[in-house]
Amino acid sequence: MKDKAAGINTKSLFNEIYQQDQVTFSNYHLAYYTVWSARVYLSKMTVKCSNLRRNLESLISVYGLTELYRESIPLFECGYYKQGASTQIFEAIKSLTSELRPQYIGLIEA
């Protein structure tokens, strides 16, 4: 449908307005899917060492929390977070990172 006064196609206007939002939400979806698929893959695979499984789960959590922390401002503005949630996420990242720090070399070489 065209706006006769302006001569603008409403479909192209819609695409111009929401194109950046579509890219942003596609990136959010990719980050979510990455965490989800990694967790599913890890749950289905057989890992002989329980420490390796725990460390891999922690690495997945660090990635997921880092993505949440990086995008905490829009989520706070939309009402998904309460005051102080980003601080809690950052503290969880620090805690997981300190647990994983001694294991980094072994994980990289594995």
C-alpha positions as protocol buffer text, in pm:
chain_id: "A"
residue {
  index: 1
  type: MET
  ca { x: 0 y: 0 z: 0 }
}
residue {
  index: 2
  type: LYS
  ca { x: 131 y: 346 z: -86 }
}
residue {
  index: 3
  type: ASP
  ca { x: 84 y: 670 z: 96 }
}
residue {
  index: 4
  type: LYS
  ca { x: -51 y: 880 z: -189 }
}
residue {
  index: 5
  type: ALA
  ca { x: 46 y: 1212 z: -35 }
}
residue {
  index: 6
  type: ALA
  ca { x: 410 y: 1122 z: 21 }
}
residue {
  index: 7
  type: GLY
  ca { x: 446 y: 856 z: -248 }
}
residue {
  index: 8
  type: ILE
  ca { x: 605 y: 616 z: 3 }
}
residue {
  index: 9
  type: ASN
  ca { x: 545 y: 244 z: 4 }
}
residue {
  index: 10
  type: THR
  ca { x: 443 y: 145 z: 360 }
}
residue {
  index: 11
  type: LYS
  ca { x: 634 y: -182 z: 338 }
}
residue {
  index: 12
  type: SER
  ca { x: 961 y: -5 z: 258 }
}
residue {
  index: 13
  type: LEU
  ca { x: 889 y: 253 z: 529 }
}
residue {
  index: 14
  type: PHE
  ca { x: 833 y: -28 z: 780 }
}
residue {
  index: 15
  type: ASN
  ca { x: 1160 y: -193 z: 674 }
}
residue {
  index: 16
  type: GLU
  ca { x: 1354 y: 132 z: 706 }
}
residue {
  index: 17
  type: ILE
  ca { x: 1216 y: 204 z: 1051 }
}
residue {
  index: 18
  type: TYR
  ca { x: 1257 y: -143 z: 1200 }
}
residue {
  index: 19
  type: GLN
  ca { x: 1561 y: -272 z: 1014 }
}
residue {
  index: 20
  type: GLN
  ca { x: 1805 y: -189 z: 1293 }
}
residue {
  index: 21
  type: ASP
  ca { x: 1575 y: -350 z: 1550 }
}
residue {
  index: 22
  type: GLN
  ca { x: 1561 y: -666 z: 1340 }
}
residue {
  index: 23
  type: VAL
  ca { x: 1941 y: -685 z: 1332 }
}
residue {
  index: 24
  type: THR
  ca { x: 1962 y: -624 z: 1707 }
}
residue {
  index: 25
  type: PHE
  ca { x: 1705 y: -890 z: 1792 }
}
residue {
  index: 26
  type: SER
  ca { x: 1871 y: -1134 z: 1552 }
}
residue {
  index: 27
  type: ASN
  ca { x: 2193 y: -1091 z: 1750 }
}
residue {
  index: 28
  type: TYR
  ca { x: 2006 y: -1148 z: 2077 }
}
residue {
  index: 29
  type: HIS
  ca { x: 1850 y: -1461 z: 1932 }
}
residue {
  index: 30
  type: LEU
  ca { x: 2187 y: -1594 z: 1814 }
}
residue {
  index: 31
  type: ALA
  ca { x: 2339 y: -1545 z: 2159 }
}
residue {
  index: 32
  type: TYR
  ca { x: 2041 y: -1720 z: 2323 }
}
residue {
  index: 33
  type: TYR
  ca { x: 2053 y: -2004 z: 2071 }
}
residue {
  index: 34
  type: THR
  ca { x: 2426 y: -2047 z: 2121 }
}
residue {
  index: 35
  type: VAL
  ca { x: 2384 y: -2092 z: 2497 }
}
residue {
  index: 36
  type: TRP
  ca { x: 2081 y: -2318 z: 2457 }
}
residue {
  index: 37
  type: SER
  ca { x: 2238 y: -2542 z: 2192 }
}
residue {
  index: 38
  type: ALA
  ca { x: 2565 y: -2569 z: 2386 }
}
residue {
  index: 39
  type: ARG
  ca { x: 2375 y: -2680 z: 2696 }
}
residue {
  index: 40
  type: VAL
  ca { x: 2172 y: -2935 z: 2499 }
}
residue {
  index: 41
  type: TYR
  ca { x: 2484 y: -3068 z: 2326 }
}
residue {
  index: 42
  type: LEU
  ca { x: 2670 y: -3096 z: 2655 }
}
residue {
  index: 43
  type: SER
  ca { x: 2380 y: -3278 z: 2821 }
}
residue {
  index: 44
  type: LYS
  ca { x: 2366 y: -3537 z: 2540 }
}
residue {
  index: 45
  type: MET
  ca { x: 2736 y: -3603 z: 2508 }
}
residue {
  index: 46
  type: THR
  ca { x: 2921 y: -3845 z: 2731 }
}
residue {
  index: 47
  type: VAL
  ca { x: 3207 y: -3685 z: 2919 }
}
residue {
  index: 48
  type: LYS
  ca { x: 3423 y: -3920 z: 3123 }
}
residue {
  index: 49
  type: CYS
  ca { x: 3558 y: -3652 z: 3353 }
}
residue {
  index: 50
  type: SER
  ca { x: 3300 y: -3485 z: 3578 }
}
residue {
  index: 51
  type: ASN
  ca { x: 3533 y: -3189 z: 3633 }
}
residue {
  index: 52
  type: LEU
  ca { x: 3548 y: -3127 z: 3258 }
}
residue {
  index: 53
  type: ARG
  ca { x: 3168 y: -3131 z: 3236 }
}
residue {
  index: 54
  type: ARG
  ca { x: 3142 y: -2886 z: 3525 }
}
residue {
  index: 55
  type: ASN
  ca { x: 3404 y: -2657 z: 3370 }
}
residue {
  index: 56
  type: LEU
  ca { x: 3231 y: -2663 z: 3031 }
}
residue {
  index: 57
  type: GLU
  ca { x: 2899 y: -2580 z: 3196 }
}
residue {
  index: 58
  type: SER
  ca { x: 3069 y: -2291 z: 3375 }
}
residue {
  index: 59
  type: LEU
  ca { x: 3215 y: -2162 z: 3047 }
}
residue {
  index: 60
  type: ILE
  ca { x: 2871 y: -2171 z: 2887 }
}
residue {
  index: 61
  type: SER
  ca { x: 2732 y: -1984 z: 3188 }
}
residue {
  index: 62
  type: VAL
  ca { x: 3006 y: -1721 z: 3167 }
}
residue {
  index: 63
  type: TYR
  ca { x: 2925 y: -1662 z: 2801 }
}
residue {
  index: 64
  type: GLY
  ca { x: 2551 y: -1638 z: 2868 }
}
residue {
  index: 65
  type: LEU
  ca { x: 2596 y: -1406 z: 3164 }
}
residue {
  index: 66
  type: THR
  ca { x: 2839 y: -1189 z: 2968 }
}
residue {
  index: 67
  type: GLU
  ca { x: 2580 y: -1148 z: 2693 }
}
residue {
  index: 68
  type: LEU
  ca { x: 2314 y: -1060 z: 2952 }
}
residue {
  index: 69
  type: TYR
  ca { x: 2545 y: -811 z: 3119 }
}
residue {
  index: 70
  type: ARG
  ca { x: 2638 y: -652 z: 2788 }
}
residue {
  index: 71
  type: GLU
  ca { x: 2271 y: -604 z: 2700 }
}
residue {
  index: 72
  type: SER
  ca { x: 2151 y: -513 z: 3049 }
}
residue {
  index: 73
  type: ILE
  ca { x: 2062 y: -150 z: 2971 }
}
residue {
  index: 74
  type: PRO
  ca { x: 1788 y: -227 z: 2715 }
}
residue {
  index: 75
  type: LEU
  ca { x: 1656 y: -509 z: 2935 }
}
residue {
  index: 76
  type: PHE
  ca { x: 1643 y: -276 z: 3235 }
}
residue {
  index: 77
  type: GLU
  ca { x: 1463 y: -9 z: 3034 }
}
residue {
  index: 78
  type: CYS
  ca { x: 1204 y: -265 z: 2917 }
}
residue {
  index: 79
  type: GLY
  ca { x: 1135 y: -374 z: 3274 }
}
residue {
  index: 80
  type: TYR
  ca { x: 1295 y: -720 z: 3266 }
}
residue {
  index: 81
  type: TYR
  ca { x: 1552 y: -623 z: 3530 }
}
residue {
  index: 82
  type: LYS
  ca { x: 1510 y: -461 z: 3867 }
}
residue {
  index: 83
  type: GLN
  ca { x: 1754 y: -217 z: 4020 }
}
residue {
  index: 84
  type: GLY
  ca { x: 2086 y: -389 z: 4093 }
}
residue {
  index: 85
  type: ALA
  ca { x: 2037 y: -687 z: 3860 }
}
residue {
  index: 86
  type: SER
  ca { x: 2333 y: -595 z: 3643 }
}
residue {
  index: 87
  type: THR
  ca { x: 2554 y: -584 z: 3954 }
}
residue {
  index: 88
  type: GLN
  ca { x: 2440 y: -934 z: 4048 }
}
residue {
  index: 89
  type: ILE
  ca { x: 2513 y: -1058 z: 3697 }
}
residue {
  index: 90
  type: PHE
  ca { x: 2861 y: -903 z: 3708 }
}
residue {
  index: 91
  type: GLU
  ca { x: 2930 y: -1062 z: 4046 }
}
residue {
  index: 92
  type: ALA
  ca { x: 2822 y: -1401 z: 3909 }
}
residue {
  index: 93
  type: ILE
  ca { x: 3061 y: -1356 z: 3615 }
}
residue {
  index: 94
  type: LYS
  ca { x: 3345 y: -1270 z: 3853 }
}
residue {
  index: 95
  type: SER
  ca { x: 3266 y: -1571 z: 4071 }
}
residue {
  index: 96
  type: LEU
  ca { x: 3259 y: -1815 z: 3778 }
}
residue {
  index: 97
  type: THR
  ca { x: 3573 y: -1664 z: 3631 }
}
residue {
  index: 98
  type: SER
  ca { x: 3761 y: -1702 z: 3959 }
}
residue {
  index: 99
  type: GLU
  ca { x: 3650 y: -2067 z: 3980 }
}
residue {
  index: 100
  type: LEU
  ca { x: 3765 y: -2132 z: 3624 }
}
residue {
  index: 101
  type: ARG
  ca { x: 4095 y: -1940 z: 3643 }
}
residue {
  index: 102
  type: PRO
  ca { x: 4305 y: -2239 z: 3757 }
}
residue {
  index: 103
  type: GLN
  ca { x: 4152 y: -2455 z: 3482 }
}
residue {
  index: 104
  type: TYR
  ca { x: 4211 y: -2222 z: 3185 }
}
residue {
  index: 105
  type: ILE
  ca { x: 4533 y: -2378 z: 3057 }
}
residue {
  index: 106
  type: GLY
  ca { x: 4393 y: -2731 z: 3081 }
}
residue {
  index: 107
  type: LEU
  ca { x: 4073 y: -2630 z: 2904 }
}
residue {
  index: 108
  type: ILE
  ca { x: 4262 y: -2459 z: 2624 }
}
residue {
  index: 109
  type: GLU
  ca { x: 4491 y: -2756 z: 2571 }
}
residue {
  index: 110
  type: ALA
  ca { x: 4205 y: -3011 z: 2580 }
}
